[in-house]
């Protein structure tokens, strides 16, 4: 379960599993804004105040703001579902 004020893990997974090529512009923008908002919330929430599940979720989604791709993004790139760079 995600912490209060953070994007739910099911929303993140749902957005990540659908290829960008199958998303409408509205969906892509929504995913971008939700992800950015969650990243900002992660930055301002001290590690000491995060639940164990939130720490794990941030690790899996690379929400540490160091510009690394998340594990999920890396997996999508491997199977050809990721963003074109």
N, C-alpha and C positions, 0 to 999 in steps of 0.2 A: 504494500500500500504506500502510495506516495504521501509526502508531507503536505500539510495545508498550504495552499497557495502555489503548489507545483503541478505540472501537467501529469495526468495519471499515466501509469505504465501501459495500460491498455490502449490509450489514445496514441502514445508514442509508437507502440508496436504496430497498431493498425495503419498509421501513417507511413511507417517505414516499410511495411510489407507490400504496399501497393506501388507499382512502378510509376515514376514520375510521368512517363509517357501516357499513362492511363488516367492521369489526374487532370481535372479542369484547372484553368488558371486560378479560379477562386480557391480550389482545394490546395493548390501549391502555395498561394499567398497565405492561406490560413495556417498551413503547416509551418511556413517560414516564421510567421509572427508568433505562433504558439511556442515554437522552438526557441526563438530569440527571447521571449518572455521567460521561459523556463531557465534558460541559460543565465539571464540576469538574476533571477531569483536564486539560482545556485550560487552565483558569485557573492551575493549579499547574505546568504544564510551560512553562518559559521559551521564548520565541520562538527564542532562539539554539540551543536543543536540539531543535527540531522539524525534521523532514525537510521538504524542499521540497513533497512531496506532501501532508504533514500540514498545512502552512501553507495550501496551496491548498484542501484539504478544509475546514479551519476557516473560511476566507473564504467558501466556497460555502454552508456551513451556518450562517453568522453565529455561530460559536462564539467570539465575542469578548466575550460577556456584557454587551452594551450594550442589551439588550432590543429589538433590531431583529429583524424577521422575517427568516428566511433567504431566499435566492433561491428555494429549492425551495418553501418555505412560501408565498411570494408567488405563485409559479407555480400552486400548488395552489388558492390563493384565486381566481385569475383564472378557472380552469376549473371552479370550484364544488366542488372536492374538499377544501378546507381546513376548518378549524374554524369553527363558527358563532360570531360575536362579537356 
